[in-house]
Amino acid sequence: MKNASFKIFILDDDVWYSELLAYHLSLNPDYELKIFHTASDCLAGMHECPDIVTLDYSLPDKSGTDVLKKTKALHPDTQVIIISGQDDVATAVDLLKKGAYDYLVKDDETPQRLWNAIHKIRENVSLRAEISRLRDEVGQKYDFSKVIIGNSEPIRHVFEMMDKAAKTNITISIHGETGTGKELVAKAIHYNGPKKNMPYVAVNIAAIPRELIESELFGHEKGAFTGATARRLGRFEEAGKGTIFLDEIGELDISLQAKLLRVLQEKEITRVGGNAVIPVEGRIIVATHKNLPEEVKKGNFREDLYYRLLGLPIHLPPLRERGGDILVLAKTFIDNFARENGLGKKTLSEAAQQKLLSYPFPGNVRELKALAELAVVLSDEEEIQEQEINFTANATEKDFLATERSLKDYTIAIIQHFLDKYDYNVLLVAQKLDVGKSTLYRMIQNQELRIK
């Protein structure tokens, strides 16, 4: 029961019958079951917030009606299923009016009917939780200030550009260093714009092998190549009339840039191995950490494609140019991490604040978040001190050579570190480490390396 995610209390003074029900329900390993033989014991355990209580109507110490009322008073969301030895319609109707989910009569079919009732309850709970999660998620995306935190002049300019972008369907190009939040901006624009109720599809160009990127973007027909055992829709088709976000567009192979340009010009695609022309009406948002005009000069990026993608440019400033936003972000990360982990309120000492403000943050917001969370863990007091702001490598990296490993394990650890550092940009990591990108793709395919 260690991985149980659904808690059920069984209240019945008949020891044999309660064990029978528990055994039947234990066939689902997700159920965490507790048996009680008295109403007092069951009510005393209600602080554990069970999802369901199965209630024997005839108990020696309290009536089933009293237990139902007290259970619903303590936890209105807990569902109560009455199990009675009496087939009494009037009593059943009365209990259902008082909040019982179901009324079952004890017979040979009761365990199966109970199983079915609990299954329905769990489906409803999961559905409500999912709806609540989606509402919260979309609600947060509607507010730019909750997506990009800060009040510096550069960030206020970003907010202005995001607002303009959200009011139209113009192509958006987002530029900024790794870790500045380019995908967050793309999502916020989508969920604040006219296509907010349509799909949002993100594609990291750098994380997809060159030989697969065409199929990934445009789809393929059955038999188009070895391994194409069925038709597959590409990401442009998945986006439909919504938004497709092409992250690290600067890594797109030059041979595929012409095909993307045609898609943008003609607003149609053709699947690999197919002849059918498929119209595409989605909005395009692209992002890159590269200087695309410089890439155009070098011949690595088509000039005509660059101007087609430029649209409304949004530049995300590096954290070192955002001044006091560093402390605003640090406080937010500290508060969130401390709350999520039940660590109590944490504040930054004056010296710790000055240390943060004097640091250039090559990893930008992502690095600041990691530093802030580590500082919370390291701090034993309410106030985080200067020495707990650790700009050096984390303990695992500092002790990298302390643990004897095989050369292969060291290699995997080094490559994984740089993948994490450079936002899983496979091509950039291959360049940094002077290793073939096909080697990295093979290691990813073999699950030796992890990408998000």
C-alpha positions as CSV (number, residue, x, y, z in Angstrom):
1,M,0.0,0.0,0.0
2,K,3.0,2.3,-0.1
3,N,1.9,3.9,-3.4
4,A,-1.8,4.2,-2.4
5,S,-3.5,7.2,-3.7
6,F,-7.1,6.6,-2.7
7,K,-8.0,6.2,1.0
8,I,-11.0,4.1,2.0
9,F,-12.3,3.5,5.6
10,I,-14.4,0.4,6.2
11,L,-16.6,0.7,9.2
12,D,-18.4,-2.6,10.2
13,D,-18.8,-4.3,13.6
14,D,-18.8,-7.7,11.8
15,V,-15.1,-8.6,11.7
16,W,-15.5,-11.3,9.1
17,Y,-17.6,-9.2,6.7
18,S,-15.3,-6.2,7.0
19,E,-12.3,-8.4,6.2
20,L,-14.2,-9.8,3.2
21,L,-14.8,-6.3,1.8
22,A,-11.2,-5.3,2.5
23,Y,-9.9,-8.3,0.7
24,H,-12.1,-7.6,-2.4
25,L,-11.1,-4.0,-2.6
26,S,-7.4,-4.8,-2.0
27,L,-7.3,-6.3,-5.5
28,N,-6.8,-2.7,-6.6
29,P,-3.3,-1.8,-5.3
30,D,-4.1,2.0,-5.5
31,Y,-6.5,1.7,-2.6
32,E,-5.3,2.3,0.9
33,L,-7.7,0.5,3.3
34,K,-8.4,0.9,7.0
35,I,-10.9,-1.2,9.0
36,F,-12.8,0.1,12.0
37,H,-15.3,-1.9,14.1
38,T,-16.7,1.1,16.1
39,A,-18.0,4.4,15.0
40,S,-15.9,6.2,17.7
41,D,-12.7,4.8,16.3
42,C,-13.6,5.7,12.8
43,L,-14.6,9.3,13.6
44,A,-11.3,9.6,15.6
45,G,-9.4,8.8,12.5
46,M,-11.2,11.3,10.3
47,H,-8.2,13.7,10.5
48,E,-6.7,11.4,7.8
49,C,-9.3,12.7,5.3
50,P,-10.4,9.5,3.7
51,D,-11.9,9.7,0.2
52,I,-14.6,7.1,1.0
53,V,-16.2,5.6,4.1
54,T,-18.2,2.4,3.8
55,L,-20.6,2.5,6.6
56,D,-22.5,-0.4,8.2
57,Y,-25.9,1.2,9.1
58,S,-26.3,-0.9,12.3
59,L,-23.5,-0.2,14.7
60,P,-23.4,-0.9,18.5
61,D,-22.2,2.6,19.6
62,K,-23.8,5.0,17.2
63,S,-26.5,5.0,14.5
64,G,-25.5,5.1,10.9
65,T,-27.4,8.4,10.5
66,D,-25.2,10.0,13.2
67,V,-22.0,8.8,11.7
68,L,-23.1,10.0,8.2
69,K,-23.9,13.5,9.6
70,K,-20.6,13.8,11.5
71,T,-18.5,12.5,8.6
72,K,-20.0,15.0,6.2
73,A,-19.6,17.8,8.8
74,L,-15.9,17.0,9.3
75,H,-15.1,16.4,5.6
76,P,-17.8,17.3,3.1
77,D,-15.8,15.9,0.2
78,T,-15.7,12.4,1.8
79,Q,-18.2,10.1,0.1
80,V,-20.2,7.7,2.3
81,I,-21.6,4.4,1.0
82,I,-24.1,2.9,3.4
83,I,-24.1,-0.9,3.6
84,S,-27.2,-2.3,5.5
85,G,-28.7,-5.7,6.2
86,Q,-32.2,-4.2,5.8
87,D,-33.8,-3.5,2.4
88,D,-35.6,-0.4,3.7
89,V,-36.5,2.0,0.8
90,A,-37.6,4.8,3.1
91,T,-34.4,4.7,5.2
92,A,-32.3,4.6,2.0
93,V,-34.0,7.6,0.5
94,D,-33.6,9.5,3.8
95,L,-29.9,8.7,4.0
96,L,-29.3,9.7,0.3
97,K,-31.0,13.1,1.1
98,K,-28.6,13.5,4.0
99,G,-25.6,13.2,1.8
100,A,-24.9,9.4,1.4
101,Y,-23.5,8.6,-2.1
102,D,-25.2,5.1,-2.3
103,Y,-27.2,2.6,-0.2
104,L,-26.3,-1.1,-0.6
105,V,-28.0,-4.1,0.8
106,K,-25.9,-6.9,2.1
107,D,-26.0,-9.9,-0.1
108,D,-23.7,-12.0,-2.3
109,E,-23.4,-9.2,-4.9
110,T,-22.5,-6.4,-2.4
111,P,-18.7,-6.6,-2.8
112,Q,-19.0,-6.2,-6.6
113,R,-21.5,-3.4,-6.3
114,L,-19.3,-1.7,-3.8
115,W,-16.3,-2.0,-6.2
116,N,-18.4,-0.4,-9.0
117,A,-19.6,2.4,-6.8
118,I,-16.0,3.2,-5.6
119,H,-14.7,3.1,-9.2
120,K,-17.3,5.7,-10.2
121,I,-16.5,7.9,-7.3
122,R,-12.8,7.8,-8.1
123,E,-13.4,8.7,-11.7
124,N,-15.5,11.7,-10.6
125,V,-12.8,12.8,-8.1
126,S,-10.1,12.5,-10.8
127,L,-12.2,14.5,-13.3
128,R,-12.9,17.3,-10.7
129,A,-9.2,17.4,-9.9
130,E,-8.2,17.6,-13.5
131,I,-10.8,20.4,-14.2
132,S,-9.5,22.3,-11.2
133,R,-5.9,21.9,-12.3
134,L,-6.6,23.1,-15.8
135,R,-8.5,26.1,-14.5
136,D,-5.6,27.0,-12.2
137,E,-3.1,26.5,-15.0
138,V,-5.0,28.5,-17.6
139,G,-5.8,31.2,-15.0
140,Q,-2.1,31.6,-14.2
141,K,-1.3,31.8,-17.9
142,Y,-3.8,34.6,-18.4
143,D,-1.8,37.0,-16.2
144,F,1.6,38.0,-17.7
145,S,2.9,39.2,-14.3
146,K,2.5,35.7,-12.9
147,V,4.4,34.2,-15.8
148,I,7.3,36.6,-15.9
149,I,8.0,38.0,-12.5
150,G,9.6,41.4,-12.1
151,N,9.1,45.2,-12.4
152,S,12.3,46.4,-14.0
153,E,12.2,48.6,-17.1
154,P,13.4,45.8,-19.5
155,I,10.6,43.5,-18.2
156,R,8.0,46.2,-18.4
157,H,8.9,46.5,-22.0
158,V,8.5,42.7,-22.5
159,F,5.0,43.0,-20.9
160,E,4.1,45.7,-23.4
161,M,5.3,43.6,-26.4
162,M,3.5,40.5,-25.0
163,D,0.3,42.5,-24.8
164,K,0.6,43.6,-28.4
165,A,1.4,40.1,-29.5
166,A,-1.6,38.6,-27.7
167,K,-4.0,40.9,-29.5
168,T,-3.1,39.7,-33.0
169,N,-2.1,36.5,-34.8
170,I,1.2,38.0,-36.0
171,T,4.2,35.6,-36.0
172,I,6.3,36.1,-32.9
173,S,10.1,35.7,-32.6
174,I,11.5,35.5,-29.1
175,H,15.2,36.0,-28.5
176,G,17.2,35.6,-25.3
177,E,19.8,33.6,-23.5
178,T,19.2,30.1,-22.2
179,G,17.2,30.2,-19.0
180,T,15.4,33.5,-19.6
181,G,12.0,32.0,-20.0
182,K,11.3,32.0,-23.7
183,E,8.8,29.2,-23.6
184,L,6.9,30.8,-20.7
185,V,6.5,33.9,-22.8
186,A,5.2,31.8,-25.8
187,K,2.6,30.0,-23.6
188,A,1.5,33.3,-22.1
189,I,0.9,34.9,-25.5
190,H,-1.0,31.9,-26.7
191,Y,-3.3,31.7,-23.6
192,N,-4.0,35.4,-23.7
193,G,-4.7,35.5,-27.4
194,P,-7.6,34.7,-29.7
195,K,-6.4,31.1,-30.1
196,K,-6.4,30.4,-26.3
197,N,-9.0,27.6,-26.6
198,M,-7.1,25.9,-29.4
199,P,-4.1,23.6,-29.2
200,Y,-0.7,24.8,-28.1
201,V,2.1,22.5,-29.5
202,A,5.8,23.0,-28.6
203,V,8.7,21.5,-30.6
204,N,12.3,21.7,-29.5
205,I,14.2,21.6,-32.8
206,A,17.5,21.0,-31.1
207,A,16.2,17.9,-29.3
208,I,15.1,16.0,-32.4
209,P,17.6,14.1,-34.7
210,R,18.0,15.7,-38.1
211,E,16.7,12.7,-40.0
212,L,13.4,12.8,-37.9
213,I,12.7,16.5,-37.8
214,E,10.8,16.6,-41.2
215,S,8.5,13.8,-40.1
216,E,8.1,15.3,-36.7
217,L,7.0,18.7,-38.1
218,F,5.0,17.6,-41.2
219,G,4.0,14.0,-40.5
220,H,4.4,11.0,-42.8
221,E,2.4,8.4,-44.6
222,K,2.5,4.7,-44.0
223,G,5.4,3.1,-45.8
224,A,7.2,6.5,-46.4
225,F,10.4,5.0,-44.9
226,T,11.6,2.0,-43.0
227,G,9.7,1.9,-39.7
228,A,6.8,4.0,-40.9
229,T,4.2,1.4,-40.1
230,A,1.3,3.8,-39.9
231,R,0.3,7.3,-40.9
232,R,1.5,9.9,-38.4
233,L,0.2,13.5,-38.1
234,G,2.9,16.1,-37.8
235,R,3.1,18.8,-35.2
236,F,1.7,21.4,-37.6
237,E,-1.4,19.3,-38.1
238,E,-1.6,18.7,-34.3
239,A,-1.6,22.5,-33.7
240,G,-4.5,22.9,-36.2
241,K,-5.7,26.5,-35.8
242,G,-3.9,26.9,-32.6
243,T,-0.2,27.8,-31.9
244,I,2.9,25.9,-32.8
245,F,6.0,27.0,-30.9
246,L,9.3,26.2,-32.6
247,D,12.0,26.4,-29.9
248,E,15.7,26.8,-30.9
249,I,14.7,27.5,-34.5
250,G,18.3,28.5,-35.2
251,E,19.2,24.8,-35.0
252,L,17.0,23.9,-38.0
253,D,19.1,22.2,-40.6
254,I,19.6,24.4,-43.7
255,S,18.1,21.7,-46.0
256,L,14.8,21.9,-44.1
257,Q,14.7,25.7,-43.9
258,A,13.4,25.9,-47.5
259,K,10.5,23.5,-46.8
260,L,9.6,25.5,-43.7
261,L,9.7,28.7,-45.7
262,R,7.3,27.2,-48.2
263,V,4.9,26.2,-45.4
264,L,4.9,29.8,-44.1
265,Q,4.4,31.2,-47.6
266,E,1.8,28.8,-48.9
267,K,0.2,27.9,-45.5
268,E,0.1,24.3,-46.4
269,I,2.1,21.1,-45.8
270,T,2.6,17.7,-47.4
271,R,3.3,14.7,-45.3
272,V,6.5,12.8,-46.0
273,G,5.8,10.1,-48.6
274,G,2.4,11.7,-49.4
275,N,0.9,13.9,-52.1
276,A,-2.1,15.4,-50.3
277,V,-1.9,19.1,-49.7
278,I,-3.0,20.0,-46.1
279,P,-3.8,23.6,-45.2
280,V,-2.3,24.9,-42.0
281,E,-3.8,27.9,-40.2
282,G,-2.0,27.9,-36.9
283,R,0.0,30.7,-35.4
284,I,3.8,30.4,-35.3
285,I,6.0,31.5,-32.5
286,V,9.7,30.8,-32.7
287,A,12.5,31.2,-30.2
288,T,16.3,31.0,-30.2
289,H,19.3,31.9,-28.1
290,K,21.3,32.5,-31.2
291,N,22.0,35.8,-33.0
292,L,20.0,35.0,-36.2
293,P,21.3,38.0,-38.3
294,E,24.8,36.8,-37.5
295,E,23.8,33.2,-38.5
296,V,22.4,34.7,-41.8
297,K,25.8,36.3,-42.5
298,K,27.6,33.0,-41.8
299,G,25.3,31.2,-44.3
300,N,23.8,29.0,-41.6
301,F,20.3,30.5,-41.8
302,R,18.3,31.6,-44.8
303,E,17.8,35.3,-45.0
304,D,14.3,35.0,-46.6
305,L,13.2,32.6,-43.8
306,Y,14.7,35.0,-41.2
307,Y,12.5,37.9,-42.4
308,R,9.5,35.6,-42.7
309,L,9.9,34.5,-39.1
310,L,10.8,37.9,-37.6
311,G,7.3,39.1,-37.2
312,L,7.0,40.8,-33.8
313,P,10.4,40.4,-32.1
314,I,10.5,40.1,-28.3
315,H,13.9,40.3,-26.6
316,L,14.1,38.7,-23.2
317,P,16.8,40.5,-21.2
318,P,19.4,38.4,-19.3
319,L,18.9,38.4,-15.5
320,R,22.1,40.5,-15.0
321,E,20.3,43.4,-16.7
322,R,17.2,43.3,-14.6
323,G,18.5,44.9,-11.4
324,G,16.1,44.5,-8.5
325,D,14.1,41.8,-10.3
326,I,16.8,39.4,-9.0
327,L,15.7,39.9,-5.4
328,V,12.0,39.8,-6.4
329,L,12.5,36.4,-8.2
330,A,14.7,35.0,-5.4
331,K,12.0,35.8,-2.8
332,T,9.4,34.2,-4.9
333,F,11.4,31.0,-5.4
334,I,12.3,30.9,-1.7
335,D,8.7,31.4,-0.6
336,N,7.4,28.8,-3.0
337,F,10.0,26.1,-2.2
338,A,9.7,26.7,1.6
339,R,5.9,26.4,1.4
340,E,5.9,23.3,-0.8
341,N,8.3,21.6,1.6
342,G,6.8,22.8,4.9
343,L,10.0,24.6,5.9
344,G,8.5,27.7,7.3
345,K,9.2,31.3,6.3
346,K,12.6,32.2,5.0
347,T,14.1,35.6,4.4
348,L,17.4,36.9,2.8
349,S,19.9,38.7,4.9
350,E,21.3,42.0,3.6
351,A,24.6,40.4,2.8
352,A,22.9,37.5,0.9
353,Q,20.9,40.1,-1.1
354,Q,24.1,42.0,-2.0
355,K,25.8,38.7,-3.0
356,L,22.9,37.9,-5.4
357,L,22.9,41.4,-6.9
358,S,26.7,41.2,-7.6
359,Y,26.5,37.9,-9.5
360,P,26.2,37.8,-13.4
361,F,23.9,34.7,-13.5
362,P,25.1,33.0,-16.7
363,G,22.2,30.6,-16.3
364,N,19.7,33.4,-15.8
365,V,16.4,32.7,-14.1
366,R,16.8,28.9,-14.1
367,E,20.1,29.3,-12.3
368,L,18.6,31.7,-9.7
369,K,15.8,29.3,-9.0
370,A,18.3,26.4,-8.3
371,L,20.4,28.7,-6.1
372,A,17.4,29.9,-4.1
373,E,16.0,26.4,-3.5
374,L,19.5,25.2,-2.4
375,A,19.8,28.1,0.0
376,V,16.5,27.2,1.7
377,V,17.8,23.7,2.2
378,L,21.1,24.8,3.6
379,S,19.7,27.4,5.9
380,D,19.0,26.3,9.5
381,E,17.6,29.7,10.5
382,E,14.8,31.8,9.3
383,E,17.2,34.2,7.7
384,I,19.4,32.9,4.8
385,Q,23.0,34.0,5.2
386,E,25.6,35.0,2.6
387,Q,27.5,31.7,2.9
388,E,24.3,29.8,2.0
389,I,24.2,31.4,-1.4
390,N,26.3,28.9,-3.2
391,F,27.6,29.9,-6.6
392,T,30.0,27.1,-6.9
393,A,29.1,23.7,-8.3
394,N,26.6,21.8,-6.2
395,A,27.8,19.0,-3.8
396,T,27.4,16.3,-6.4
397,E,29.6,18.1,-8.9
398,K,32.2,19.1,-6.2
399,D,32.5,15.4,-5.2
400,F,32.5,14.3,-8.9
401,L,35.8,12.5,-8.6
402,A,35.3,11.3,-5.0
403,T,33.2,8.3,-6.1
404,E,34.9,5.8,-8.4
405,R,33.0,5.1,-11.6
406,S,33.6,3.6,-15.0
407,L,34.7,5.9,-17.8
408,K,31.3,5.5,-19.4
409,D,29.5,6.6,-16.3
410,Y,31.7,9.7,-16.0
411,T,31.0,10.5,-19.7
412,I,27.3,10.2,-19.2
413,A,27.4,12.4,-16.1
414,I,29.4,15.1,-17.9
415,I,27.1,15.1,-21.0
416,Q,24.0,15.1,-18.8
417,H,25.3,18.1,-16.9
418,F,25.7,20.1,-20.1
419,L,22.3,19.0,-21.4
420,D,20.7,20.4,-18.3
421,K,22.8,23.5,-18.4
422,Y,22.0,24.3,-22.0
423,D,18.3,23.5,-21.8
424,Y,18.6,20.1,-23.6
425,N,20.0,21.7,-26.8
426,V,21.6,18.6,-28.3
427,L,23.4,20.4,-31.1
428,L,24.9,23.1,-28.8
429,V,26.1,20.5,-26.3
430,A,27.7,18.5,-29.2
431,Q,29.6,21.7,-30.2
432,K,30.6,22.5,-26.6
433,L,31.9,19.0,-25.9
434,D,33.3,18.4,-29.5
435,V,31.3,15.2,-29.8
436,G,29.2,13.9,-32.6
437,K,25.5,14.8,-32.3
438,S,24.6,11.3,-33.6
439,T,26.4,9.9,-30.5
440,L,24.2,12.0,-28.3
441,Y,21.0,11.1,-30.1
442,R,21.9,7.4,-29.8
443,M,22.6,7.8,-26.0
444,I,19.2,9.5,-25.6
445,Q,17.5,6.8,-27.6
446,N,19.2,4.2,-25.3
447,Q,17.9,6.1,-22.3
448,E,21.5,6.7,-21.1
449,L,20.8,10.5,-21.3
450,R,17.7,12.3,-20.1
451,I,16.0,15.2,-22.0
452,K,12.9,17.0,-20.8
